[in-house]
Amino acid sequence: MPTPYLASSPIRRLTLRDLTACADLSENRGWPREEHKWGLLLAAGKGYGIDDPGGGLVSACVVTEYGPYEQPDLAAIGMVLVAERHARRGVGRRLMRHVVSAMGTTPLTLHATPSGRPLYEELGFKVTGRAEMLRGHLVPTGTPSGIATRAATAEDLPAVLRLDEEVFGADRTHIVTRLPAFADQLRVAEEDGRLIGYAAAWPNMDTHVVGPLIARDTATAKALLASLAVRTDRPVRTDIDIRHEELLGWAKERGLASVAFNDVMTYGITEPPGDWSRRFAPVTVAAG
């Protein structure tokens, strides 16, 4: 394809009808297809892409907004992909510039791979944190600190939403209310009838991804992670803020191995909103 097309081809909004093309693009770059995750992101967020005249997509990404509809408090950018045959021609840069412009004054965040970080830095994003991806079979050793967890019910949803907004720093109703259908497990931790944490495990290829993981403290996070891991035969995967050293050490001692690191980057703010000390893992790094 000639370079002029890549420079002038329209960037359009993606919909759920583009799910297969998005999964094909992931596979083209050596990523898992992750159709289940793409479905959530395209339904709850805004997809942007460039069509390939030969079929499929040249490039794609998804933006998930949080907070008021008219003026979001935060937007997370994820799944930034360019087809291998069109790589290194400025397509990703053009798509990202379009998204940053479209978001106006809304603060932005993303998780960057080492290969993606230089582009984001060029566009003005700053590294404000780091997350470590863990994967494996967690071997639980009883309920940490005796903290009780149980399967969430519909009656828990209002309390889950209140806790999530308090910890995340923005309203995520459109994500959290999708978790009961999206995840295979949704569990809560409580003390004296009060919700002190919640977590989900959702299917992604051959693993169960643990996220979000919101907890009052490390002991509660351990209890939730263990309660999810013991109820699946699949390896679990999660992305933990590296400041949570105790949880990372505990998980590694019980069978999870470090797979990769991603830099948390922001644009327009010096750090993500909310209370990082109670935010242990995101729903997915693609949605902040």
Secondary structure, DSSP 4 states (H G I P E B T S, - for coil): --HHHHHHSPEEEE-GGGHHHHHHHHHHTTS---HHHHHHHHHHSEEEEEE-TTSSEEEEEEEEEES-SSS-SEEEEEEEEE-GGGTTSSHHHHHHHHHHHHTTT--EEEEE-TTTHHHHHHTT-EEEEEEEEEEE-----S-GGG-EEEE--GGGHHHHHHHHHHHHSS--HHHHTTHHHH-SEEEEEEETTEEEEEEEEEEETTEEEEEEEEESSHHHHHHHHHHHHTT-SSPEEEEEETT-HHHHHHHHHTT-EEEEEEEEEEESSSS-SS-GGGEEE-S-GGG-
